[in-house]
Amino acid sequence: MPHFAQGVVKFQREVFPEKAELFEKLSNGQSPEALFITCSDSRIETAMLTQTDPGELFICRNAGNIVPPHTNQTGGMTASIEFAIGALKIPHIVICGHTECGAMKGAMNRAALTTLPHVREWLGYSQGAVDITEALGAGLDADGKMRMLLEQNVILQLQHLKTHPVVAVALAQKAVQLHGWVYDIKTGEVSAYDDTTGTWISVEERYAADIAETVIGKHAC
């Protein structure tokens, strides 16, 4: 705790003053560009990964970056999604998985999670991705299977997102776009799902046109 407390003091004395204008603006409300759903894993640092400031991402984290399919039973993820899209009108949703994911390792063998019953039940929301991986990845080695599972889990959770009424309405109105990413902790690479081709490509390639447009816009200013 002393390390964290020291960090707070440094933030208050050094970081906050440098961004006082930003925090003054944020004190009056928020308008995030993306709902960013990722894993609770401590190795995932969203602001560092995306190079964003406070106020730009509305972040939801849980074991396995899971989105349960919509039901009438209220849960934290359901309520957060509803608020992000229904109230804040956030235009993008990113589901970001990552390598060395303990949750996905557990999903591969849920029966062994006898001492973690809630984790075992939660990972049931990834069972479809496990089944797909077992069916399509039979010839792959362990690393190849895990990579496929990481990708298939993100795709599955994107499908679950569409069952949430507020997301379904926003998609029908073309008011929101869905994105699937996988972050490689060791290399720093981020792959993005291209739903038009059903393939995974680098973020740089996937968003090349958007990045170029942003660069041009900055130069124009």
C-alpha positions, 0 to 999 in steps of 0.5 A: 500500500505505501507504493500506491499511496505514494502514487496518489500523492505524486498524482495530486502534486504533479500529474493533476496540476498539468491536466487541471483544465481537462479535469475541470471539463470532466467534472461537468460530465463525460462523453467517452468515444468507446465502451471498452470491455476487457479482462480484469487481468492486472497486466492490461493497462487500457490507457497505456494500450490505447494512449487515451486520457481520462474521459475517453474510455468507458471501461468494463472489466471482468474475468475473460472479457465476457458479456453474458447474453441479455436476460431479465435478470439485472447484472453489473455488465448488463447495467453498464452496457445499458447506461453506456449505450442508452444514456451516454450514446457511446458510438463504439464498443470494443471487446479486447481479449489478451494472451496468457489469459487465466480465464480462458485457460480455466474455460478449457477445463471448467470441471477442474475449477471445483474450488472456484464455483462462481468462476466455473459458472461465469466461464460457462458464457465462453463455452461456445468458444471452447466448443468451436475451438475443439471442433476447428482446432483439433490439429493445432498445438496447445498454443495454437488452440489457445490463440484460437480460443482467445479469438473465438471468445471475443467473437462470441462475446460480440454476438452476446452483445447483440442480444442486449436490446439497447445495443440491438437498437443502436446497431439498427440505427447505425449509431454504434459500431462493434470491434473485437481485439486481441492484445499480445502482452509479450509483443505489444501487438493488437489484432482486430477482427475484420467481420467482412472477411472473418479474419484477424489483422493488425489494428494498423491495417484494420483502421488504416483509413480511419488513422489516415483521416485523423492524421489529415484532419490534424494537419488541416487544423 
